[in-house]
Amino acid sequence: MVGDEEYLNSEFITKVAKRGAEIIDVMGKSSAASAAAAACEHVHDWWNGNLSGGYVSMGVICDGGKYGVDGDLCFSYPCNVVDGEWKIVEGLEINEFSQAKMDATMKEL
């Protein structure tokens, strides 16, 4: 499925966008536990660092912004974390689809 651009750009995005409501419908419970687990994972990566050669997504404020994002926004960037210090990964290629989604998110924020 990962190589299926049509699926990724339509059905997958819709599924991810509605996952919180689906959890509530299926489980009859709030999706707060999912959000709490994500917060715990974020702190884990910040404390322990991330795998060498990979990166983690972190909501950070970056002076001047990166990847075309306004520097005043807290935005999710690809980061490397070493010894509790995070640094935004530079130079990743952003395709048109991803840039459009980033632009839409910036507009919402």
Phi and psi restraints in degrees (range 20) as a CNS / XPLOR table:
assign (resid 1 and name C) (resid 2 and name N)
       (resid 2 and name CA) (resid 2 and name C) 1.0 -60.8 20.0 2
assign (resid 2 and name N) (resid 2 and name CA)
       (resid 2 and name C) (resid 3 and name N) 1.0 -33.9 20.0 2
assign (resid 2 and name C) (resid 3 and name N)
       (resid 3 and name CA) (resid 3 and name C) 1.0 -82.6 20.0 2
assign (resid 3 and name N) (resid 3 and name CA)
       (resid 3 and name C) (resid 4 and name N) 1.0 -1.8 20.0 2
assign (resid 3 and name C) (resid 4 and name N)
       (resid 4 and name CA) (resid 4 and name C) 1.0 -92.1 20.0 2
assign (resid 4 and name N) (resid 4 and name CA)
       (resid 4 and name C) (resid 5 and name N) 1.0 92.2 20.0 2
assign (resid 4 and name C) (resid 5 and name N)
       (resid 5 and name CA) (resid 5 and name C) 1.0 -58.9 20.0 2
assign (resid 5 and name N) (resid 5 and name CA)
       (resid 5 and name C) (resid 6 and name N) 1.0 -39.1 20.0 2
assign (resid 5 and name C) (resid 6 and name N)
       (resid 6 and name CA) (resid 6 and name C) 1.0 -61.7 20.0 2
assign (resid 6 and name N) (resid 6 and name CA)
       (resid 6 and name C) (resid 7 and name N) 1.0 -45.6 20.0 2
assign (resid 6 and name C) (resid 7 and name N)
       (resid 7 and name CA) (resid 7 and name C) 1.0 -62.6 20.0 2
assign (resid 7 and name N) (resid 7 and name CA)
       (resid 7 and name C) (resid 8 and name N) 1.0 -48.5 20.0 2
assign (resid 7 and name C) (resid 8 and name N)
       (resid 8 and name CA) (resid 8 and name C) 1.0 -61.1 20.0 2
assign (resid 8 and name N) (resid 8 and name CA)
       (resid 8 and name C) (resid 9 and name N) 1.0 -38.0 20.0 2
assign (resid 8 and name C) (resid 9 and name N)
       (resid 9 and name CA) (resid 9 and name C) 1.0 -84.0 20.0 2
assign (resid 9 and name N) (resid 9 and name CA)
       (resid 9 and name C) (resid 10 and name N) 1.0 -4.3 20.0 2
assign (resid 9 and name C) (resid 10 and name N)
       (resid 10 and name CA) (resid 10 and name C) 1.0 -131.2 20.0 2
assign (resid 10 and name N) (resid 10 and name CA)
       (resid 10 and name C) (resid 11 and name N) 1.0 -85.0 20.0 2
assign (resid 10 and name C) (resid 11 and name N)
       (resid 11 and name CA) (resid 11 and name C) 1.0 -57.3 20.0 2
assign (resid 11 and name N) (resid 11 and name CA)
       (resid 11 and name C) (resid 12 and name N) 1.0 -44.0 20.0 2
assign (resid 11 and name C) (resid 12 and name N)
       (resid 12 and name CA) (resid 12 and name C) 1.0 -62.5 20.0 2
assign (resid 12 and name N) (resid 12 and name CA)
       (resid 12 and name C) (resid 13 and name N) 1.0 -47.0 20.0 2
assign (resid 12 and name C) (resid 13 and name N)
       (resid 13 and name CA) (resid 13 and name C) 1.0 -61.7 20.0 2
assign (resid 13 and name N) (resid 13 and name CA)
       (resid 13 and name C) (resid 14 and name N) 1.0 -42.0 20.0 2
assign (resid 13 and name C) (resid 14 and name N)
       (resid 14 and name CA) (resid 14 and name C) 1.0 -62.4 20.0 2
assign (resid 14 and name N) (resid 14 and name CA)
       (resid 14 and name C) (resid 15 and name N) 1.0 -43.9 20.0 2
assign (resid 14 and name C) (resid 15 and name N)
       (resid 15 and name CA) (resid 15 and name C) 1.0 -61.8 20.0 2
assign (resid 15 and name N) (resid 15 and name CA)
       (resid 15 and name C) (resid 16 and name N) 1.0 -45.8 20.0 2
assign (resid 15 and name C) (resid 16 and name N)
       (resid 16 and name CA) (resid 16 and name C) 1.0 -64.5 20.0 2
assign (resid 16 and name N) (resid 16 and name CA)
       (resid 16 and name C) (resid 17 and name N) 1.0 -41.4 20.0 2
assign (resid 16 and name C) (resid 17 and name N)
       (resid 17 and name CA) (resid 17 and name C) 1.0 -63.8 20.0 2
assign (resid 17 and name N) (resid 17 and name CA)
       (resid 17 and name C) (resid 18 and name N) 1.0 -28.4 20.0 2
assign (resid 17 and name C) (resid 18 and name N)
       (resid 18 and name CA) (resid 18 and name C) 1.0 -105.8 20.0 2
assign (resid 18 and name N) (resid 18 and name CA)
       (resid 18 and name C) (resid 19 and name N) 1.0 11.3 20.0 2
assign (resid 18 and name C) (resid 19 and name N)
       (resid 19 and name CA) (resid 19 and name C) 1.0 -64.2 20.0 2
assign (resid 19 and name N) (resid 19 and name CA)
       (resid 19 and name C) (resid 20 and name N) 1.0 -36.4 20.0 2
assign (resid 19 and name C) (resid 20 and name N)
       (resid 20 and name CA) (resid 20 and name C) 1.0 -62.3 20.0 2
assign (resid 20 and name N) (resid 20 and name CA)
       (resid 20 and name C) (resid 21 and name N) 1.0 -46.1 20.0 2
assign (resid 20 and name C) (resid 21 and name N)
       (resid 21 and name CA) (resid 21 and name C) 1.0 -65.0 20.0 2
assign (resid 21 and name N) (resid 21 and name CA)
       (resid 21 and name C) (resid 22 and name N) 1.0 -36.2 20.0 2
assign (resid 21 and name C) (resid 22 and name N)
       (resid 22 and name CA) (resid 22 and name C) 1.0 -66.2 20.0 2
assign (resid 22 and name N) (resid 22 and name CA)
       (resid 22 and name C) (resid 23 and name N) 1.0 -39.7 20.0 2
assign (resid 22 and name C) (resid 23 and name N)
       (resid 23 and name CA) (resid 23 and name C) 1.0 -60.6 20.0 2
assign (resid 23 and name N) (resid 23 and name CA)
       (resid 23 and name C) (resid 24 and name N) 1.0 -44.6 20.0 2
assign (resid 23 and name C) (resid 24 and name N)
       (resid 24 and name CA) (resid 24 and name C) 1.0 -62.1 20.0 2
assign (resid 24 and name N) (resid 24 and name CA)
       (resid 24 and name C) (resid 25 and name N) 1.0 -43.7 20.0 2
assign (resid 24 and name C) (resid 25 and name N)
       (resid 25 and name CA) (resid 25 and name C) 1.0 -64.2 20.0 2
assign (resid 25 and name N) (resid 25 and name CA)
       (resid 25 and name C) (resid 26 and name N) 1.0 -45.5 20.0 2
assign (resid 25 and name C) (resid 26 and name N)
       (resid 26 and name CA) (resid 26 and name C) 1.0 -75.1 20.0 2
assign (resid 26 and name N) (resid 26 and name CA)
       (resid 26 and name C) (resid 27 and name N) 1.0 -46.4 20.0 2
assign (resid 26 and name C) (resid 27 and name N)
       (resid 27 and name CA) (resid 27 and name C) 1.0 -91.9 20.0 2
assign (resid 27 and name N) (resid 27 and name CA)
       (resid 27 and name C) (resid 28 and name N) 1.0 -18.4 20.0 2
assign (resid 27 and name C) (resid 28 and name N)
       (resid 28 and name CA) (resid 28 and name C) 1.0 70.6 20.0 2
assign (resid 28 and name N) (resid 28 and name CA)
       (resid 28 and name C) (resid 29 and name N) 1.0 20.5 20.0 2
assign (resid 28 and name C) (resid 29 and name N)
       (resid 29 and name CA) (resid 29 and name C) 1.0 -132.7 20.0 2
assign (resid 29 and name N) (resid 29 and name CA)
       (resid 29 and name C) (resid 30 and name N) 1.0 163.9 20.0 2
assign (resid 29 and name C) (resid 30 and name N)
       (resid 30 and name CA) (resid 30 and name C) 1.0 -67.7 20.0 2
assign (resid 30 and name N) (resid 30 and name CA)
       (resid 30 and name C) (resid 31 and name N) 1.0 155.1 20.0 2
assign (resid 30 and name C) (resid 31 and name N)
       (resid 31 and name CA) (resid 31 and name C) 1.0 -87.4 20.0 2
assign (resid 31 and name N) (resid 31 and name CA)
       (resid 31 and name C) (resid 32 and name N) 1.0 13.3 20.0 2
assign (resid 31 and name C) (resid 32 and name N)
       (resid 32 and name CA) (resid 32 and name C) 1.0 -59.7 20.0 2
assign (resid 32 and name N) (resid 32 and name CA)
       (resid 32 and name C) (resid 33 and name N) 1.0 -35.2 20.0 2
assign (resid 32 and name C) (resid 33 and name N)
       (resid 33 and name CA) (resid 33 and name C) 1.0 -63.2 20.0 2
assign (resid 33 and name N) (resid 33 and name CA)
       (resid 33 and name C) (resid 34 and name N) 1.0 -36.2 20.0 2
assign (resid 33 and name C) (resid 34 and name N)
       (resid 34 and name CA) (resid 34 and name C) 1.0 -65.1 20.0 2
assign (resid 34 and name N) (resid 34 and name CA)
       (resid 34 and name C) (resid 35 and name N) 1.0 -42.6 20.0 2
assign (resid 34 and name C) (resid 35 and name N)
       (resid 35 and name CA) (resid 35 and name C) 1.0 -65.4 20.0 2
assign (resid 35 and name N) (resid 35 and name CA)
       (resid 35 and name C) (resid 36 and name N) 1.0 -39.3 20.0 2
assign (resid 35 and name C) (resid 36 and name N)
       (resid 36 and name CA) (resid 36 and name C) 1.0 -65.0 20.0 2
assign (resid 36 and name N) (resid 36 and name CA)
       (resid 36 and name C) (resid 37 and name N) 1.0 -40.9 20.0 2
assign (resid 36 and name C) (resid 37 and name N)
       (resid 37 and name CA) (resid 37 and name C) 1.0 -62.4 20.0 2
assign (resid 37 and name N) (resid 37 and name CA)
       (resid 37 and name C) (resid 38 and name N) 1.0 -40.0 20.0 2
assign (resid 37 and name C) (resid 38 and name N)
       (resid 38 and name CA) (resid 38 and name C) 1.0 -64.2 20.0 2
assign (resid 38 and name N) (resid 38 and name CA)
       (resid 38 and name C) (resid 39 and name N) 1.0 -40.4 20.0 2
assign (resid 38 and name C) (resid 39 and name N)
       (resid 39 and name CA) (resid 39 and name C) 1.0 -63.7 20.0 2
assign (resid 39 and name N) (resid 39 and name CA)
       (resid 39 and name C) (resid 40 and name N) 1.0 -41.3 20.0 2
assign (resid 39 and name C) (resid 40 and name N)
       (resid 40 and name CA) (resid 40 and name C) 1.0 -63.2 20.0 2
assign (resid 40 and name N) (resid 40 and name CA)
       (resid 40 and name C) (resid 41 and name N) 1.0 -42.0 20.0 2
assign (resid 40 and name C) (resid 41 and name N)
       (resid 41 and name CA) (resid 41 and name C) 1.0 -63.4 20.0 2
assign (resid 41 and name N) (resid 41 and name CA)
       (resid 41 and name C) (resid 42 and name N) 1.0 -39.6 20.0 2
assign (resid 41 and name C) (resid 42 and name N)
       (resid 42 and name CA) (resid 42 and name C) 1.0 -61.3 20.0 2
assign (resid 42 and name N) (resid 42 and name CA)
       (resid 42 and name C) (resid 43 and name N) 1.0 -48.7 20.0 2
assign (resid 42 and name C) (resid 43 and name N)
       (resid 43 and name CA) (resid 43 and name C) 1.0 -64.0 20.0 2
assign (resid 43 and name N) (resid 43 and name CA)
       (resid 43 and name C) (resid 44 and name N) 1.0 -38.1 20.0 2
assign (resid 43 and name C) (resid 44 and name N)
       (resid 44 and name CA) (resid 44 and name C) 1.0 -57.9 20.0 2
assign (resid 44 and name N) (resid 44 and name CA)
       (resid 44 and name C) (resid 45 and name N) 1.0 -49.1 20.0 2
assign (resid 44 and name C) (resid 45 and name N)
       (resid 45 and name CA) (resid 45 and name C) 1.0 -64.8 20.0 2
assign (resid 45 and name N) (resid 45 and name CA)
       (resid 45 and name C) (resid 46 and name N) 1.0 -37.5 20.0 2
assign (resid 45 and name C) (resid 46 and name N)
       (resid 46 and name CA) (resid 46 and name C) 1.0 -66.2 20.0 2
assign (resid 46 and name N) (resid 46 and name CA)
       (resid 46 and name C) (resid 47 and name N) 1.0 -40.1 20.0 2
assign (resid 46 and name C) (resid 47 and name N)
       (resid 47 and name CA) (resid 47 and name C) 1.0 -75.7 20.0 2
assign (resid 47 and name N) (resid 47 and name CA)
       (resid 47 and name C) (resid 48 and name N) 1.0 -46.4 20.0 2
assign (resid 47 and name C) (resid 48 and name N)
       (resid 48 and name CA) (resid 48 and name C) 1.0 -95.4 20.0 2
assign (resid 48 and name N) (resid 48 and name CA)
       (resid 48 and name C) (resid 49 and name N) 1.0 -12.1 20.0 2
assign (resid 48 and name C) (resid 49 and name N)
       (resid 49 and name CA) (resid 49 and name C) 1.0 83.9 20.0 2
assign (resid 49 and name N) (resid 49 and name CA)
       (resid 49 and name C) (resid 50 and name N) 1.0 176.8 20.0 2
assign (resid 49 and name C) (resid 50 and name N)
       (resid 50 and name CA) (resid 50 and name C) 1.0 -116.4 20.0 2
assign (resid 50 and name N) (resid 50 and name CA)
       (resid 50 and name C) (resid 51 and name N) 1.0 169.8 20.0 2
assign (resid 50 and name C) (resid 51 and name N)
       (resid 51 and name CA) (resid 51 and name C) 1.0 -63.4 20.0 2
assign (resid 51 and name N) (resid 51 and name CA)
       (resid 51 and name C) (resid 52 and name N) 1.0 138.6 20.0 2
assign (resid 51 and name C) (resid 52 and name N)
       (resid 52 and name CA) (resid 52 and name C) 1.0 -58.7 20.0 2
assign (resid 52 and name N) (resid 52 and name CA)
       (resid 52 and name C) (resid 53 and name N) 1.0 132.8 20.0 2
assign (resid 52 and name C) (resid 53 and name N)
       (resid 53 and name CA) (resid 53 and name C) 1.0 89.0 20.0 2
assign (resid 53 and name N) (resid 53 and name CA)
       (resid 53 and name C) (resid 54 and name N) 1.0 -10.8 20.0 2
assign (resid 53 and name C) (resid 54 and name N)
       (resid 54 and name CA) (resid 54 and name C) 1.0 -112.8 20.0 2
assign (resid 54 and name N) (resid 54 and name CA)
       (resid 54 and name C) (resid 55 and name N) 1.0 -173.7 20.0 2
assign (resid 54 and name C) (resid 55 and name N)
       (resid 55 and name CA) (resid 55 and name C) 1.0 -152.1 20.0 2
assign (resid 55 and name N) (resid 55 and name CA)
       (resid 55 and name C) (resid 56 and name N) 1.0 163.9 20.0 2
assign (resid 55 and name C) (resid 56 and name N)
       (resid 56 and name CA) (resid 56 and name C) 1.0 -118.1 20.0 2
assign (resid 56 and name N) (resid 56 and name CA)
       (resid 56 and name C) (resid 57 and name N) 1.0 155.1 20.0 2
assign (resid 56 and name C) (resid 57 and name N)
       (resid 57 and name CA) (resid 57 and name C) 1.0 -90.2 20.0 2
assign (resid 57 and name N) (resid 57 and name CA)
       (resid 57 and name C) (resid 58 and name N) 1.0 124.3 20.0 2
assign (resid 57 and name C) (resid 58 and name N)
       (resid 58 and name CA) (resid 58 and name C) 1.0 -132.6 20.0 2
assign (resid 58 and name N) (resid 58 and name CA)
       (resid 58 and name C) (resid 59 and name N) 1.0 135.4 20.0 2
assign (resid 58 and name C) (resid 59 and name N)
       (resid 59 and name CA) (resid 59 and name C) 1.0 -78.9 20.0 2
assign (resid 59 and name N) (resid 59 and name CA)
       (resid 59 and name C) (resid 60 and name N) 1.0 110.3 20.0 2
assign (resid 59 and name C) (resid 60 and name N)
       (resid 60 and name CA) (resid 60 and name C) 1.0 -136.7 20.0 2
assign (resid 60 and name N) (resid 60 and name CA)
       (resid 60 and name C) (resid 61 and name N) 1.0 161.1 20.0 2
assign (resid 60 and name C) (resid 61 and name N)
       (resid 61 and name CA) (resid 61 and name C) 1.0 -104.1 20.0 2
assign (resid 61 and name N) (resid 61 and name CA)
       (resid 61 and name C) (resid 62 and name N) 1.0 127.7 20.0 2
assign (resid 61 and name C) (resid 62 and name N)
       (resid 62 and name CA) (resid 62 and name C) 1.0 -119.3 20.0 2
assign (resid 62 and name N) (resid 62 and name CA)
       (resid 62 and name C) (resid 63 and name N) 1.0 120.5 20.0 2
assign (resid 62 and name C) (resid 63 and name N)
       (resid 63 and name CA) (resid 63 and name C) 1.0 -53.3 20.0 2
assign (resid 63 and name N) (resid 63 and name CA)
       (resid 63 and name C) (resid 64 and name N) 1.0 123.0 20.0 2
assign (resid 63 and name C) (resid 64 and name N)
       (resid 64 and name CA) (resid 64 and name C) 1.0 82.4 20.0 2
assign (resid 64 and name N) (resid 64 and name CA)
       (resid 64 and name C) (resid 65 and name N) 1.0 -13.7 20.0 2
assign (resid 64 and name C) (resid 65 and name N)
       (resid 65 and name CA) (resid 65 and name C) 1.0 75.9 20.0 2
assign (resid 65 and name N) (resid 65 and name CA)
       (resid 65 and name C) (resid 66 and name N) 1.0 162.3 20.0 2
assign (resid 65 and name C) (resid 66 and name N)
       (resid 66 and name CA) (resid 66 and name C) 1.0 -138.7 20.0 2
assign (resid 66 and name N) (resid 66 and name CA)
       (resid 66 and name C) (resid 67 and name N) 1.0 158.1 20.0 2
assign (resid 66 and name C) (resid 67 and name N)
       (resid 67 and name CA) (resid 67 and name C) 1.0 53.7 20.0 2
assign (resid 67 and name N) (resid 67 and name CA)
       (resid 67 and name C) (resid 68 and name N) 1.0 32.6 20.0 2
assign (resid 67 and name C) (resid 68 and name N)
       (resid 68 and name CA) (resid 68 and name C) 1.0 79.8 20.0 2
assign (resid 68 and name N) (resid 68 and name CA)
       (resid 68 and name C) (resid 69 and name N) 1.0 8.8 20.0 2
assign (resid 68 and name C) (resid 69 and name N)
       (resid 69 and name CA) (resid 69 and name C) 1.0 -89.7 20.0 2
assign (resid 69 and name N) (resid 69 and name CA)
       (resid 69 and name C) (resid 70 and name N) 1.0 138.0 20.0 2
assign (resid 69 and name C) (resid 70 and name N)
       (resid 70 and name CA) (resid 70 and name C) 1.0 -58.6 20.0 2
assign (resid 70 and name N) (resid 70 and name CA)
       (resid 70 and name C) (resid 71 and name N) 1.0 130.7 20.0 2
assign (resid 70 and name C) (resid 71 and name N)
       (resid 71 and name CA) (resid 71 and name C) 1.0 -65.6 20.0 2
assign (resid 71 and name N) (resid 71 and name CA)
       (resid 71 and name C) (resid 72 and name N) 1.0 -13.1 20.0 2
assign (resid 71 and name C) (resid 72 and name N)
       (resid 72 and name CA) (resid 72 and name C) 1.0 -86.3 20.0 2
assign (resid 72 and name N) (resid 72 and name CA)
       (resid 72 and name C) (resid 73 and name N) 1.0 -5.7 20.0 2
assign (resid 72 and name C) (resid 73 and name N)
       (resid 73 and name CA) (resid 73 and name C) 1.0 -97.5 20.0 2
assign (resid 73 and name N) (resid 73 and name CA)
       (resid 73 and name C) (resid 74 and name N) 1.0 142.6 20.0 2
assign (resid 73 and name C) (resid 74 and name N)
       (resid 74 and name CA) (resid 74 and name C) 1.0 -82.3 20.0 2
assign (resid 74 and name N) (resid 74 and name CA)
       (resid 74 and name C) (resid 75 and name N) 1.0 118.4 20.0 2
assign (resid 74 and name C) (resid 75 and name N)
       (resid 75 and name CA) (resid 75 and name C) 1.0 -137.0 20.0 2
assign (resid 75 and name N) (resid 75 and name CA)
       (resid 75 and name C) (resid 76 and name N) 1.0 152.8 20.0 2
assign (resid 75 and name C) (resid 76 and name N)
       (resid 76 and name CA) (resid 76 and name C) 1.0 -81.3 20.0 2
assign (resid 76 and name N) (resid 76 and name CA)
       (resid 76 and name C) (resid 77 and name N) 1.0 118.3 20.0 2
assign (resid 76 and name C) (resid 77 and name N)
       (resid 77 and name CA) (resid 77 and name C) 1.0 -119.9 20.0 2
assign (resid 77 and name N) (resid 77 and name CA)
       (resid 77 and name C) (resid 78 and name N) 1.0 154.1 20.0 2
assign (resid 77 and name C) (resid 78 and name N)
       (resid 78 and name CA) (resid 78 and name C) 1.0 -74.0 20.0 2
assign (resid 78 and name N) (resid 78 and name CA)
       (resid 78 and name C) (resid 79 and name N) 1.0 127.0 20.0 2
assign (resid 78 and name C) (resid 79 and name N)
       (resid 79 and name CA) (resid 79 and name C) 1.0 -130.6 20.0 2
assign (resid 79 and name N) (resid 79 and name CA)
       (resid 79 and name C) (resid 80 and name N) 1.0 154.5 20.0 2
assign (resid 79 and name C) (resid 80 and name N)
       (resid 80 and name CA) (resid 80 and name C) 1.0 -107.5 20.0 2
assign (resid 80 and name N) (resid 80 and name CA)
       (resid 80 and name C) (resid 81 and name N) 1.0 139.7 20.0 2
assign (resid 80 and name C) (resid 81 and name N)
       (resid 81 and name CA) (resid 81 and name C) 1.0 -124.8 20.0 2
assign (resid 81 and name N) (resid 81 and name CA)
       (resid 81 and name C) (resid 82 and name N) 1.0 122.9 20.0 2
assign (resid 81 and name C) (resid 82 and name N)
       (resid 82 and name CA) (resid 82 and name C) 1.0 -134.7 20.0 2
assign (resid 82 and name N) (resid 82 and name CA)
       (resid 82 and name C) (resid 83 and name N) 1.0 126.9 20.0 2
assign (resid 82 and name C) (resid 83 and name N)
       (resid 83 and name CA) (resid 83 and name C) 1.0 52.0 20.0 2
assign (resid 83 and name N) (resid 83 and name CA)
       (resid 83 and name C) (resid 84 and name N) 1.0 41.2 20.0 2
assign (resid 83 and name C) (resid 84 and name N)
       (resid 84 and name CA) (resid 84 and name C) 1.0 78.8 20.0 2
assign (resid 84 and name N) (resid 84 and name CA)
       (resid 84 and name C) (resid 85 and name N) 1.0 0.0 20.0 2
assign (resid 84 and name C) (resid 85 and name N)
       (resid 85 and name CA) (resid 85 and name C) 1.0 -105.8 20.0 2
assign (resid 85 and name N) (resid 85 and name CA)
       (resid 85 and name C) (resid 86 and name N) 1.0 125.5 20.0 2
assign (resid 85 and name C) (resid 86 and name N)
       (resid 86 and name CA) (resid 86 and name C) 1.0 -99.2 20.0 2
assign (resid 86 and name N) (resid 86 and name CA)
       (resid 86 and name C) (resid 87 and name N) 1.0 149.7 20.0 2
assign (resid 86 and name C) (resid 87 and name N)
       (resid 87 and name CA) (resid 87 and name C) 1.0 -143.5 20.0 2
assign (resid 87 and name N) (resid 87 and name CA)
       (resid 87 and name C) (resid 88 and name N) 1.0 132.1 20.0 2
assign (resid 87 and name C) (resid 88 and name N)
       (resid 88 and name CA) (resid 88 and name C) 1.0 -68.3 20.0 2
assign (resid 88 and name N) (resid 88 and name CA)
       (resid 88 and name C) (resid 89 and name N) 1.0 133.4 20.0 2
assign (resid 88 and name C) (resid 89 and name N)
       (resid 89 and name CA) (resid 89 and name C) 1.0 -71.3 20.0 2
assign (resid 89 and name N) (resid 89 and name CA)
       (resid 89 and name C) (resid 90 and name N) 1.0 126.2 20.0 2
assign (resid 89 and name C) (resid 90 and name N)
       (resid 90 and name CA) (resid 90 and name C) 1.0 -99.5 20.0 2
assign (resid 90 and name N) (resid 90 and name CA)
       (resid 90 and name C) (resid 91 and name N) 1.0 155.4 20.0 2
assign (resid 90 and name C) (resid 91 and name N)
       (resid 91 and name CA) (resid 91 and name C) 1.0 81.4 20.0 2
assign (resid 91 and name N) (resid 91 and name CA)
       (resid 91 and name C) (resid 92 and name N) 1.0 11.4 20.0 2
assign (resid 91 and name C) (resid 92 and name N)
       (resid 92 and name CA) (resid 92 and name C) 1.0 -73.6 20.0 2
assign (resid 92 and name N) (resid 92 and name CA)
       (resid 92 and name C) (resid 93 and name N) 1.0 142.2 20.0 2
assign (resid 92 and name C) (resid 93 and name N)
       (resid 93 and name CA) (resid 93 and name C) 1.0 -77.6 20.0 2
assign (resid 93 and name N) (resid 93 and name CA)
       (resid 93 and name C) (resid 94 and name N) 1.0 131.4 20.0 2
assign (resid 93 and name C) (resid 94 and name N)
       (resid 94 and name CA) (resid 94 and name C) 1.0 -111.1 20.0 2
assign (resid 94 and name N) (resid 94 and name CA)
       (resid 94 and name C) (resid 95 and name N) 1.0 116.2 20.0 2
assign (resid 94 and name C) (resid 95 and name N)
       (resid 95 and name CA) (resid 95 and name C) 1.0 -78.4 20.0 2
assign (resid 95 and name N) (resid 95 and name CA)
       (resid 95 and name C) (resid 96 and name N) 1.0 171.8 20.0 2
assign (resid 95 and name C) (resid 96 and name N)
       (resid 96 and name CA) (resid 96 and name C) 1.0 -59.8 20.0 2
assign (resid 96 and name N) (resid 96 and name CA)
       (resid 96 and name C) (resid 97 and name N) 1.0 -42.0 20.0 2
assign (resid 96 and name C) (resid 97 and name N)
       (resid 97 and name CA) (resid 97 and name C) 1.0 -61.3 20.0 2
assign (resid 97 and name N) (resid 97 and name CA)
       (resid 97 and name C) (resid 98 and name N) 1.0 -48.8 20.0 2
assign (resid 97 and name C) (resid 98 and name N)
       (resid 98 and name CA) (resid 98 and name C) 1.0 -63.9 20.0 2
assign (resid 98 and name N) (resid 98 and name CA)
       (resid 98 and name C) (resid 99 and name N) 1.0 -41.0 20.0 2
assign (resid 98 and name C) (resid 99 and name N)
       (resid 99 and name CA) (resid 99 and name C) 1.0 -62.7 20.0 2
assign (resid 99 and name N) (resid 99 and name CA)
       (resid 99 and name C) (resid 100 and name N) 1.0 -39.6 20.0 2
assign (resid 99 and name C) (resid 100 and name N)
       (resid 100 and name CA) (resid 100 and name C) 1.0 -63.0 20.0 2
assign (resid 100 and name N) (resid 100 and name CA)
       (resid 100 and name C) (resid 101 and name N) 1.0 -40.9 20.0 2
assign (resid 100 and name C) (resid 101 and name N)
       (resid 101 and name CA) (resid 101 and name C) 1.0 -67.3 20.0 2
assign (resid 101 and name N) (resid 101 and name CA)
       (resid 101 and name C) (resid 102 and name N) 1.0 -40.0 20.0 2
assign (resid 101 and name C) (resid 102 and name N)
       (resid 102 and name CA) (resid 102 and name C) 1.0 -64.0 20.0 2
assign (resid 102 and name N) (resid 102 and name CA)
       (resid 102 and name C) (resid 103 and name N) 1.0 -42.7 20.0 2
assign (resid 102 and name C) (resid 103 and name N)
       (resid 103 and name CA) (resid 103 and name C) 1.0 -61.6 20.0 2
assign (resid 103 and name N) (resid 103 and name CA)
       (resid 103 and name C) (resid 104 and name N) 1.0 -41.6 20.0 2
assign (resid 103 and name C) (resid 104 and name N)
       (resid 104 and name CA) (resid 104 and name C) 1.0 -63.6 20.0 2
assign (resid 104 and name N) (resid 104 and name CA)
       (resid 104 and name C) (resid 105 and name N) 1.0 -40.7 20.0 2
assign (resid 104 and name C) (resid 105 and name N)
       (resid 105 and name CA) (resid 105 and name C) 1.0 -65.5 20.0 2
assign (resid 105 and name N) (resid 105 and name CA)
       (resid 105 and name C) (resid 106 and name N) 1.0 -43.5 20.0 2
assign (resid 105 and name C) (resid 106 and name N)
       (resid 106 and name CA) (resid 106 and name C) 1.0 -59.5 20.0 2
assign (resid 106 and name N) (resid 106 and name CA)
       (resid 106 and name C) (resid 107 and name N) 1.0 -41.0 20.0 2
assign (resid 106 and name C) (resid 107 and name N)
       (resid 107 and name CA) (resid 107 and name C) 1.0 -63.1 20.0 2
assign (resid 107 and name N) (resid 107 and name CA)
       (resid 107 and name C) (resid 108 and name N) 1.0 -41.5 20.0 2
assign (resid 107 and name C) (resid 108 and name N)
       (resid 108 and name CA) (resid 108 and name C) 1.0 -63.9 20.0 2
assign (resid 108 and name N) (resid 108 and name CA)
       (resid 108 and name C) (resid 109 and name N) 1.0 -38.8 20.0 2
